[in-house]
Amino acid sequence: MATSAQLTAVLERSRALGFLGPGPVQEHIERADAFLAALDGVTGTVVDLGSGGGVPGLVVAVARPDLHLVLLDAIAKRCAFLEEAVAQLELDAEILHGRAEELGRSAWRGRAAAVTARSFGPPAATAECGAPLLAPGGCLIVSEPPEDVDRWPEDGLARLGLARGQRIRRAGAAVQVLRQDAPLDDRFPRRNGIPAKRPLF
């Protein structure tokens, strides 16, 4: 079982490598509490989109050893860091190097109980890349800006079989939970880069 000191040391290295943003590492860990709260009651596999910096993926894996974490990143150097971190922390997690659009068209489609995304991309792109990975009834958990703004139009989410769930605040951070409550059309996700270039909402 990894200790908090070990996790902090790993994330300090992530920040030194430029993978994790500025500010005290402890604050990054505390802000991941909102993701942990949203994952309460979730079992099985959780996919973290854009995992390179290690938050929330590594934080969740340490706090919830009962979950199987899949850490996805498109940049090889970040994946190499994650491989080392997972081995050092002895976590039940696997690292995938690739794009979320590709994962959503692979054998991973429809397998995740939850998908997490912190600063992954604009709302529509995050929804389109995350929804295909969810099993029926699964949830997409997305970090939110500090101010209260509605970034999730109901009609736009409905195109992806998603519906708004609760918004959760912890330690000055917030996440929006989106529920997969209807089947997803096979045409989603679209080709690499298209969800961000031509957003659905």
KEDOLUM-198491 format. One record per atom (N, C-alpha, C): x, y, z. Coordinates in nm, 2 decimals. Example, Ala and Ser with C-alpha at 12.3 -4.5 7.8 and 13.67 -1.06 7.14 Angstrom:
// KEDOLUM-198491
{pt {1.32,-0.57,0.78}} {pt {1.23,-0.45,0.78}} {pt {1.32,-0.33,0.78}} {pt {1.28,-0.22,0.71}} {pt {1.37,-0.11,0.71}} {pt {1.29,0.00,0.79}} 
***
This chain:
// KEDOLUM-198491
{pt {0.09,-0.12,0.00}} {pt {0.00,0.00,0.00}} {pt {0.09,0.12,0.00}} {pt {0.07,0.21,-0.10}} {pt {0.15,0.33,-0.11}} {pt {0.11,0.43,0.00}} {pt {0.21,0.50,0.05}} {pt {0.19,0.60,0.16}} {pt {0.17,0.74,0.09}} {pt {0.11,0.83,0.17}} {pt {0.09,0.97,0.12}} {pt {0.23,1.03,0.09}} {pt {0.33,1.00,0.17}} {pt {0.46,1.06,0.14}} {pt {0.52,1.01,0.01}} {pt {0.49,0.88,-0.02}} {pt {0.54,0.83,-0.15}} {pt {0.46,0.89,-0.27}} {pt {0.33,0.91,-0.25}} {pt {0.25,0.97,-0.36}} {pt {0.30,1.12,-0.38}} {pt {0.33,1.19,-0.27}} {pt {0.37,1.33,-0.28}} {pt {0.51,1.33,-0.35}} {pt {0.60,1.24,-0.32}} {pt {0.73,1.24,-0.39}} {pt {0.71,1.22,-0.54}} {pt {0.63,1.13,-0.58}} {pt {0.60,1.10,-0.72}} {pt {0.55,1.22,-0.79}} {pt {0.45,1.29,-0.72}} {pt {0.39,1.41,-0.79}} {pt {0.49,1.52,-0.79}} {pt {0.58,1.53,-0.69}} {pt {0.68,1.63,-0.70}} {pt {0.77,1.61,-0.82}} {pt {0.80,1.49,-0.85}} {pt {0.88,1.46,-0.97}} {pt {0.80,1.50,-1.10}} {pt {0.67,1.47,-1.10}} {pt {0.59,1.50,-1.21}} {pt {0.59,1.65,-1.23}} {pt {0.59,1.73,-1.13}} {pt {0.59,1.88,-1.14}} {pt {0.73,1.92,-1.19}} {pt {0.83,1.86,-1.14}} {pt {0.97,1.89,-1.18}} {pt {0.99,1.86,-1.33}} {pt {0.92,1.76,-1.38}} {pt {0.93,1.73,-1.52}} {pt {0.84,1.82,-1.61}} {pt {0.76,1.90,-1.55}} {pt {0.67,1.99,-1.62}} {pt {0.54,1.93,-1.66}} {pt {0.50,1.81,-1.60}} {pt {0.38,1.74,-1.63}} {pt {0.26,1.79,-1.54}} {pt {0.29,1.84,-1.43}} {pt {0.19,1.88,-1.33}} {pt {0.21,2.03,-1.31}} {pt {0.10,2.10,-1.31}} {pt {0.10,2.25,-1.30}} {pt {0.16,2.30,-1.18}} {pt {0.17,2.44,-1.17}} {pt {0.23,2.50,-1.05}} {pt {0.15,2.49,-0.93}} {pt {0.21,2.53,-0.82}} {pt {0.14,2.53,-0.69}} {pt {0.18,2.41,-0.61}} {pt {0.16,2.41,-0.48}} {pt {0.20,2.30,-0.39}} {pt {0.14,2.17,-0.43}} {pt {0.22,2.06,-0.43}} {pt {0.16,1.93,-0.47}} {pt {0.05,1.89,-0.38}} {pt {0.05,1.93,-0.25}} {pt {-0.05,1.89,-0.16}} {pt {-0.19,1.95,-0.20}} {pt {-0.18,2.07,-0.26}} {pt {-0.31,2.13,-0.31}} {pt {-0.37,2.05,-0.43}} {pt {-0.28,2.00,-0.51}} {pt {-0.33,1.92,-0.62}} {pt {-0.39,1.79,-0.57}} {pt {-0.33,1.73,-0.47}} {pt {-0.39,1.61,-0.41}} {pt {-0.52,1.64,-0.34}} {pt {-0.53,1.75,-0.27}} {pt {-0.66,1.78,-0.20}} {pt {-0.77,1.81,-0.30}} {pt {-0.73,1.87,-0.42}} {pt {-0.84,1.91,-0.52}} {pt {-0.89,1.78,-0.58}} {pt {-0.81,1.67,-0.58}} {pt {-0.86,1.54,-0.63}} {pt {-0.97,1.48,-0.55}} {pt {-0.99,1.54,-0.42}} {pt {-1.10,1.49,-0.34}} {pt {-1.23,1.50,-0.40}} {pt {-1.25,1.60,-0.49}} {pt {-1.38,1.61,-0.56}} {pt {-1.41,1.49,-0.65}} {pt {-1.30,1.44,-0.71}} {pt {-1.31,1.32,-0.80}} {pt {-1.34,1.20,-0.71}} {pt {-1.27,1.19,-0.60}} {pt {-1.29,1.07,-0.51}} {pt {-1.44,1.07,-0.45}} {pt {-1.49,1.19,-0.42}} {pt {-1.63,1.20,-0.38}} {pt {-1.73,1.15,-0.49}} {pt {-1.70,1.19,-0.61}} {pt {-1.79,1.15,-0.72}} {pt {-1.78,1.00,-0.75}} {pt {-1.66,0.94,-0.71}} {pt {-1.64,0.79,-0.74}} {pt {-1.69,0.71,-0.62}} {pt {-1.75,0.77,-0.52}} {pt {-1.81,0.69,-0.41}} {pt {-1.91,0.60,-0.46}} {pt {-1.90,0.47,-0.43}} {pt {-1.99,0.37,-0.48}} {pt {-1.96,0.31,-0.61}} {pt {-1.87,0.36,-0.68}} {pt {-1.82,0.31,-0.81}} {pt {-1.73,0.19,-0.79}} {pt {-1.75,0.08,-0.87}} {pt {-1.66,-0.03,-0.86}} {pt {-1.62,-0.07,-1.00}} {pt {-1.51,-0.14,-1.01}} {pt {-1.46,-0.18,-1.15}} {pt {-1.35,-0.10,-1.20}} {pt {-1.36,-0.07,-1.33}} {pt {-1.26,0.00,-1.41}} {pt {-1.29,0.15,-1.42}} {pt {-1.19,0.23,-1.40}} {pt {-1.20,0.38,-1.42}} {pt {-1.09,0.42,-1.52}} {pt {-1.13,0.49,-1.62}} {pt {-1.03,0.54,-1.72}} {pt {-1.01,0.69,-1.69}} {pt {-0.88,0.73,-1.68}} {pt {-0.85,0.87,-1.66}} {pt {-0.79,0.92,-1.79}} {pt {-0.86,1.02,-1.85}} {pt {-0.81,1.08,-1.97}} {pt {-0.71,1.19,-1.95}} {pt {-0.60,1.18,-2.03}} {pt {-0.49,1.28,-2.02}} {pt {-0.42,1.27,-1.89}} {pt {-0.38,1.15,-1.85}} {pt {-0.33,1.13,-1.72}} {pt {-0.19,1.18,-1.69}} {pt {-0.12,1.23,-1.78}} {pt {0.03,1.26,-1.78}} {pt {0.08,1.31,-1.65}} {pt {0.01,1.41,-1.59}} {pt {0.06,1.47,-1.46}} {pt {0.04,1.38,-1.34}} {pt {-0.05,1.29,-1.35}} {pt {-0.07,1.20,-1.23}} {pt {-0.19,1.23,-1.15}} {pt {-0.26,1.35,-1.18}} {pt {-0.38,1.39,-1.10}} {pt {-0.50,1.40,-1.20}} {pt {-0.61,1.34,-1.17}} {pt {-0.64,1.26,-1.04}} {pt {-0.60,1.12,-1.05}} {pt {-0.55,1.06,-1.16}} {pt {-0.53,0.92,-1.17}} {pt {-0.46,0.85,-1.06}} {pt {-0.33,0.90,-1.03}} {pt {-0.25,0.83,-0.93}} {pt {-0.31,0.85,-0.79}} {pt {-0.37,0.97,-0.77}} {pt {-0.43,1.00,-0.64}} {pt {-0.55,0.90,-0.62}} {pt {-0.63,0.88,-0.72}} {pt {-0.75,0.79,-0.71}} {pt {-0.70,0.65,-0.69}} {pt {-0.59,0.61,-0.76}} {pt {-0.54,0.47,-0.75}} {pt {-0.49,0.44,-0.61}} {pt {-0.43,0.54,-0.55}} {pt {-0.37,0.52,-0.41}} {pt {-0.49,0.52,-0.31}} {pt {-0.59,0.61,-0.33}} {pt {-0.70,0.62,-0.23}} {pt {-0.80,0.50,-0.24}} {pt {-0.81,0.45,-0.37}} {pt {-0.91,0.35,-0.40}} {pt {-0.84,0.22,-0.46}} {pt {-0.77,0.15,-0.38}} {pt {-0.70,0.03,-0.44}} {pt {-0.80,-0.08,-0.49}} {pt {-0.93,-0.06,-0.46}} {pt {-1.03,-0.16,-0.51}} {pt {-1.06,-0.14,-0.65}} {pt {-1.03,-0.02,-0.71}} {pt {-1.06,0.02,-0.85}} {pt {-0.94,-0.02,-0.93}} {pt {-0.97,-0.05,-1.06}} {pt {-0.86,-0.08,-1.16}} {pt {-0.86,0.05,-1.24}} {pt {-0.74,0.12,-1.24}} {pt {-0.72,0.24,-1.31}} {pt {-0.66,0.22,-1.44}} {pt {-0.71,0.29,-1.55}} {pt {-0.65,0.29,-1.68}} {pt {-0.61,0.43,-1.70}} {pt {-0.48,0.45,-1.71}} {pt {-0.43,0.59,-1.73}} {pt {-0.39,0.61,-1.88}} {pt {-0.46,0.70,-1.94}} {pt {-0.44,0.72,-2.09}} {pt {-0.37,0.86,-2.11}} {pt {-0.27,0.86,-2.19}} {pt {-0.21,0.98,-2.24}} {pt {-0.15,0.97,-2.38}} {pt {-0.16,1.07,-2.45}} {pt {-0.11,1.07,-2.59}} {pt {0.04,1.10,-2.61}} {pt {0.11,1.14,-2.50}} {pt {0.25,1.17,-2.50}} {pt {0.33,1.06,-2.44}} {pt {0.43,1.01,-2.52}} {pt {0.51,0.90,-2.47}} {pt {0.59,0.92,-2.35}} {pt {0.64,1.04,-2.33}} {pt {0.72,1.08,-2.21}} {pt {0.64,1.07,-2.09}} {pt {0.52,1.12,-2.10}} {pt {0.43,1.12,-1.98}} {pt {0.39,0.97,-1.95}} {pt {0.37,0.89,-2.05}} {pt {0.34,0.75,-2.02}} {pt {0.45,0.68,-1.95}} {pt {0.57,0.71,-1.99}} {pt {0.69,0.65,-1.93}} {pt {0.70,0.69,-1.78}} {pt {0.67,0.82,-1.75}} {pt {0.66,0.86,-1.61}} {pt {0.56,0.79,-1.54}} {pt {0.44,0.77,-1.60}} {pt {0.33,0.70,-1.53}} {pt {0.37,0.55,-1.50}} {pt {0.43,0.49,-1.60}} {pt {0.48,0.35,-1.58}} {pt {0.57,0.34,-1.46}} {pt {0.66,0.43,-1.45}} {pt {0.75,0.43,-1.33}} {pt {0.67,0.46,-1.20}} {pt {0.58,0.55,-1.21}} {pt {0.50,0.59,-1.09}} {pt {0.42,0.47,-1.04}} {pt {0.35,0.40,-1.13}} {pt {0.27,0.29,-1.10}} {pt {0.35,0.18,-1.03}} {pt {0.47,0.15,-1.09}} {pt {0.55,0.05,-1.04}} {pt {0.60,0.09,-0.90}} {pt {0.64,0.21,-0.88}} {pt {0.70,0.26,-0.75}} {pt {0.59,0.25,-0.64}} {pt {0.47,0.29,-0.68}} {pt {0.36,0.30,-0.58}} {pt {0.28,0.16,-0.57}} {pt {0.32,0.07,-0.65}} {pt {0.26,-0.07,-0.65}} {pt {0.11,-0.06,-0.66}} {pt {0.07,0.01,-0.77}} {pt {-0.08,0.03,-0.79}} {pt {-0.14,-0.07,-0.89}} {pt {-0.27,-0.09,-0.88}} {pt {-0.34,-0.17,-0.98}} {pt {-0.38,-0.07,-1.09}} {pt {-0.29,-0.05,-1.18}} {pt {-0.32,0.05,-1.29}} {pt {-0.24,0.01,-1.41}} {pt {-0.30,0.04,-1.53}} {pt {-0.23,0.01,-1.65}} {pt {-0.22,0.14,-1.73}} {pt {-0.11,0.15,-1.81}} {pt {-0.09,0.28,-1.88}} {pt {-0.12,0.25,-2.03}} {pt {-0.19,0.33,-2.09}} {pt {-0.22,0.32,-2.24}} {pt {-0.17,0.45,-2.30}} {pt {-0.08,0.43,-2.41}} {pt {-0.03,0.54,-2.49}} {pt {-0.12,0.55,-2.61}} {pt {-0.19,0.66,-2.62}} {pt {-0.27,0.68,-2.74}} {pt {-0.37,0.79,-2.72}} {pt {-0.46,0.81,-2.82}} {pt {-0.56,0.91,-2.81}} {pt {-0.70,0.86,-2.76}} {pt {-0.77,0.94,-2.69}} {pt {-0.90,0.90,-2.64}} {pt {-1.00,0.86,-2.75}} {pt {-0.99,0.93,-2.87}} {pt {-1.08,0.89,-2.98}} {pt {-1.05,0.75,-3.02}} {pt {-0.92,0.71,-3.03}} {pt {-0.89,0.57,-3.07}} {pt {-0.93,0.47,-2.97}} {pt {-0.92,0.50,-2.84}} {pt {-0.96,0.41,-2.73}} {pt {-1.11,0.39,-2.74}} {pt {-1.19,0.49,-2.77}} {pt {-1.33,0.48,-2.78}} {pt {-1.38,0.40,-2.90}} {pt {-1.29,0.37,-2.99}} {pt {-1.33,0.28,-3.11}} {pt {-1.26,0.15,-3.10}} {pt {-1.20,0.12,-2.98}} {pt {-1.13,-0.01,-2.96}} {pt {-1.21,-0.10,-2.87}} {pt {-1.15,-0.21,-2.83}} {pt {-1.21,-0.31,-2.74}} {pt {-1.24,-0.25,-2.60}} {pt {-1.19,-0.13,-2.58}} {pt {-1.22,-0.06,-2.45}} {pt {-1.36,0.01,-2.45}} {pt {-1.42,0.02,-2.57}} {pt {-1.55,0.09,-2.58}} {pt {-1.65,0.02,-2.48}} {pt {-1.72,0.10,-2.40}} {pt {-1.83,0.05,-2.32}} {pt {-1.78,-0.03,-2.20}} {pt {-1.66,-0.02,-2.16}} {pt {-1.60,-0.11,-2.05}} {pt {-1.59,-0.04,-1.91}} {pt {-1.59,0.10,-1.91}} {pt {-1.55,0.17,-1.79}} {pt {-1.68,0.20,-1.70}} {pt {-1.66,0.18,-1.57}} {pt {-1.77,0.22,-1.48}} {pt {-1.77,0.37,-1.47}} {pt {-1.65,0.43,-1.48}} {pt {-1.64,0.58,-1.48}} {pt {-1.52,0.62,-1.56}} {pt {-1.53,0.75,-1.60}} {pt {-1.41,0.81,-1.67}} {pt {-1.39,0.94,-1.60}} {pt {-1.26,0.97,-1.57}} {pt {-1.23,1.10,-1.51}} {pt {-1.15,1.19,-1.61}} {pt {-1.17,1.32,-1.60}} {pt {-1.10,1.41,-1.69}} {pt {-1.07,1.54,-1.62}} {pt {-0.94,1.57,-1.60}} {pt {-0.90,1.70,-1.54}} {pt {-0.83,1.78,-1.64}} {pt {-0.88,1.89,-1.69}} {pt {-0.81,1.98,-1.78}} {pt {-0.78,1.90,-1.91}} {pt {-0.87,1.81,-1.95}} {pt {-0.85,1.73,-2.07}} {pt {-0.87,1.81,-2.20}} {pt {-0.98,1.89,-2.20}} {pt {-1.01,1.97,-2.32}} {pt {-1.14,2.04,-2.30}} {pt {-1.19,2.11,-2.40}} {pt {-1.32,2.18,-2.39}} {pt {-1.43,2.08,-2.36}} {pt {-1.54,2.13,-2.30}} {pt {-1.65,2.04,-2.26}} {pt {-1.70,1.94,-2.36}} {pt {-1.73,1.99,-2.48}} {pt {-1.79,1.90,-2.58}} {pt {-1.69,1.80,-2.62}} {pt {-1.56,1.83,-2.64}} {pt {-1.46,1.73,-2.67}} {pt {-1.44,1.63,-2.56}} {pt {-1.44,1.67,-2.44}} {pt {-1.43,1.58,-2.32}} {pt {-1.55,1.48,-2.32}} {pt {-1.67,1.53,-2.34}} {pt {-1.79,1.45,-2.34}} {pt {-1.78,1.35,-2.45}} {pt {-1.74,1.39,-2.57}} {pt {-1.74,1.30,-2.69}} {pt {-1.63,1.20,-2.68}} {pt {-1.52,1.23,-2.62}} {pt {-1.41,1.13,-2.60}} {pt {-1.44,1.04,-2.48}} {pt {-1.51,1.09,-2.38}} {pt {-1.53,1.01,-2.26}} {pt {-1.65,0.91,-2.27}} {pt {-1.76,0.96,-2.33}} {pt {-1.88,0.88,-2.33}} {pt {-1.87,0.74,-2.40}} {pt {-1.79,0.73,-2.51}} {pt {-1.78,0.60,-2.57}} {pt {-1.72,0.49,-2.48}} {pt {-1.64,0.53,-2.38}} {pt {-1.57,0.44,-2.29}} {pt {-1.66,0.39,-2.18}} {pt {-1.77,0.45,-2.16}} {pt {-1.86,0.42,-2.04}} {pt {-1.95,0.30,-2.07}} {pt {-1.96,0.21,-1.97}} {pt {-2.06,0.11,-1.97}} {pt {-2.19,0.17,-1.94}} {pt {-2.30,0.11,-1.98}} {pt {-2.44,0.16,-1.95}} {pt {-2.45,0.20,-1.80}} {pt {-2.49,0.32,-1.77}} {pt {-2.51,0.37,-1.63}} {pt {-2.38,0.42,-1.57}} {pt {-2.27,0.42,-1.65}} {pt {-2.15,0.48,-1.60}} {pt {-2.15,0.63,-1.59}} {pt {-2.04,0.68,-1.54}} {pt {-2.04,0.83,-1.52}} {pt {-1.91,0.89,-1.57}} {pt {-1.92,1.00,-1.63}} {pt {-1.80,1.08,-1.67}} {pt {-1.79,1.20,-1.57}} {pt {-1.67,1.21,-1.51}} {pt {-1.65,1.31,-1.40}} {pt {-1.54,1.41,-1.45}} {pt {-1.58,1.53,-1.47}} {pt {-1.50,1.63,-1.53}} {pt {-1.47,1.75,-1.44}} {pt {-1.35,1.79,-1.43}} {pt {-1.31,1.91,-1.35}} {pt {-1.38,2.04,-1.40}} {pt {-1.42,2.12,-1.31}} {pt {-1.49,2.24,-1.35}} {pt {-1.41,2.37,-1.31}} {pt {-1.43,2.48,-1.37}} {pt {-1.37,2.61,-1.33}} {pt {-1.42,2.65,-1.20}} {pt {-1.35,2.74,-1.13}} {pt {-1.39,2.78,-1.00}} {pt {-1.53,2.85,-1.00}} {pt {-1.55,2.93,-1.10}} {pt {-1.68,3.00,-1.10}} {pt {-1.79,2.91,-1.15}} {pt {-1.91,2.94,-1.11}} {pt {-2.03,2.86,-1.14}} {pt {-2.08,2.90,-1.28}} {pt {-2.04,2.82,-1.38}} {pt {-2.09,2.84,-1.52}} {pt {-2.15,2.71,-1.57}} {pt {-2.25,2.73,-1.65}} {pt {-2.31,2.61,-1.71}} {pt {-2.25,2.57,-1.84}} {pt {-2.17,2.47,-1.84}} {pt {-2.09,2.43,-1.97}} {pt {-2.15,2.31,-2.03}} {pt {-2.27,2.26,-1.98}} {pt {-2.32,2.13,-2.03}} {pt {-2.47,2.14,-2.07}} {pt {-2.49,2.19,-2.19}} {pt {-2.63,2.20,-2.24}} {pt {-2.69,2.06,-2.25}} {pt {-2.82,2.05,-2.21}} {pt {-2.88,1.92,-2.21}} {pt {-2.90,1.86,-2.35}} {pt {-2.93,1.94,-2.45}} {pt {-2.95,1.89,-2.58}} {pt {-2.82,1.84,-2.64}} {pt {-2.71,1.91,-2.61}} {pt {-2.58,1.86,-2.65}} {pt {-2.53,1.73,-2.59}} {pt {-2.56,1.72,-2.46}} {pt {-2.52,1.60,-2.39}} {pt {-2.61,1.48,-2.44}} {pt {-2.73,1.51,-2.47}} {pt {-2.83,1.40,-2.51}} {pt {-2.78,1.34,-2.64}} {pt {-2.71,1.41,-2.73}} {pt {-2.66,1.35,-2.85}} {pt {-2.56,1.24,-2.82}} {pt {-2.50,1.25,-2.70}} {pt {-2.40,1.15,-2.66}} {pt {-2.45,1.05,-2.56}} {pt {-2.58,1.05,-2.54}} {pt {-2.64,0.96,-2.44}} {pt {-2.61,1.00,-2.30}} {pt {-2.57,1.13,-2.27}} {pt {-2.53,1.17,-2.14}} {pt {-2.64,1.26,-2.08}} {pt {-2.64,1.27,-1.95}} {pt {-2.73,1.36,-1.88}} {pt {-2.66,1.42,-1.76}} {pt {-2.69,1.54,-1.72}} {pt {-2.62,1.60,-1.61}} {pt {-2.65,1.53,-1.48}} {pt {-2.55,1.50,-1.40}} {pt {-2.57,1.46,-1.26}} {pt {-2.54,1.57,-1.17}} {pt {-2.48,1.53,-1.05}} {pt {-2.45,1.64,-0.95}} {pt {-2.32,1.71,-0.98}} {pt {-2.31,1.83,-0.92}} {pt {-2.19,1.90,-0.92}} {pt {-2.13,1.89,-0.78}} {pt {-2.01,1.85,-0.77}} {pt {-1.95,1.83,-0.64}} {pt {-1.83,1.92,-0.61}} {pt {-1.83,1.98,-0.49}} {pt {-1.72,2.07,-0.45}} {pt {-1.64,2.01,-0.34}} {pt {-1.51,2.01,-0.34}} {pt {-1.43,1.97,-0.23}} {pt {-1.30,2.05,-0.24}} {pt {-1.25,2.10,-0.13}} {pt {-1.12,2.17,-0.11}} {pt {-1.10,2.27,-0.22}} {pt {-1.20,2.35,-0.25}} {pt {-1.18,2.46,-0.35}} {pt {-1.19,2.41,-0.49}} {pt {-1.22,2.29,-0.52}} {pt {-1.23,2.23,-0.65}} {pt {-1.37,2.18,-0.68}} {pt {-1.40,2.17,-0.80}} {pt {-1.54,2.12,-0.84}} {pt {-1.53,2.03,-0.96}} {pt {-1.62,1.93,-0.96}} {pt {-1.63,1.84,-1.07}} {pt {-1.78,1.83,-1.11}} {pt {-1.81,1.81,-1.24}} {pt {-1.94,1.78,-1.28}} {pt {-1.95,1.63,-1.32}} {pt {-2.06,1.57,-1.27}} {pt {-2.08,1.43,-1.30}} {pt {-2.19,1.42,-1.41}} {pt {-2.15,1.35,-1.52}} {pt {-2.24,1.32,-1.63}} {pt {-2.27,1.18,-1.64}} {pt {-2.40,1.14,-1.64}} {pt {-2.44,1.00,-1.64}} {pt {-2.47,0.95,-1.78}} {pt {-2.42,0.83,-1.81}} {pt {-2.46,0.77,-1.94}} {pt {-2.59,0.70,-1.92}} {pt {-2.70,0.76,-1.97}} {pt {-2.83,0.70,-1.95}} {pt {-2.90,0.67,-2.07}} {pt {-2.83,0.67,-2.19}} {pt {-2.89,0.63,-2.32}} {pt {-2.78,0.57,-2.40}} {pt {-2.82,0.48,-2.50}} {pt {-2.72,0.43,-2.59}} {pt {-2.65,0.54,-2.67}} {pt {-2.52,0.51,-2.70}} {pt {-2.44,0.61,-2.78}} {pt {-2.44,0.56,-2.92}} {pt {-2.46,0.66,-3.01}} {pt {-2.45,0.63,-3.15}} {pt {-2.31,0.58,-3.19}} {pt {-2.31,0.48,-3.28}} {pt {-2.18,0.43,-3.32}} {pt {-2.09,0.53,-3.39}} {pt {-2.14,0.64,-3.44}} {pt {-2.06,0.73,-3.51}} {pt {-1.97,0.82,-3.42}} {pt {-1.99,0.80,-3.29}} {pt {-1.91,0.87,-3.19}} {pt {-1.81,0.78,-3.12}} {pt {-1.69,0.81,-3.09}} {pt {-1.63,0.94,-3.12}} {pt {-1.59,0.96,-3.27}} {pt {-1.59,1.08,-3.32}} {pt {-1.54,1.10,-3.46}} {pt {-1.39,1.09,-3.46}} {pt {-1.34,1.11,-3.58}} {pt {-1.19,1.09,-3.61}} {pt {-1.11,1.18,-3.51}} {pt {-0.98,1.14,-3.50}} {pt {-0.89,1.21,-3.41}} {pt {-0.89,1.36,-3.44}} {pt {-0.90,1.43,-3.33}} {pt {-0.90,1.58,-3.34}} {pt {-1.03,1.65,-3.38}} {pt {-1.12,1.57,-3.44}} {pt {-1.25,1.64,-3.48}} {pt {-1.34,1.68,-3.36}} {pt {-1.34,1.60,-3.25}} {pt {-1.43,1.65,-3.14}} {pt {-1.39,1.79,-3.09}} {pt {-1.26,1.82,-3.09}} {pt {-1.22,1.96,-3.05}} {pt {-1.23,2.06,-3.16}} {pt {-1.21,2.02,-3.28}} {pt {-1.21,2.12,-3.40}} {pt {-1.36,2.15,-3.43}} {pt {-1.45,2.05,-3.42}} {pt {-1.59,2.07,-3.46}} {pt {-1.68,2.02,-3.34}} {pt {-1.68,2.10,-3.23}} {pt {-1.75,2.05,-3.11}} {pt {-1.90,2.04,-3.14}} {pt {-1.96,1.94,-3.07}} {pt {-2.10,1.92,-3.08}} {pt {-2.19,2.03,-3.01}} {pt {-2.13,2.09,-2.92}} {pt {-2.20,2.20,-2.85}} {pt {-2.10,2.30,-2.79}} 
***
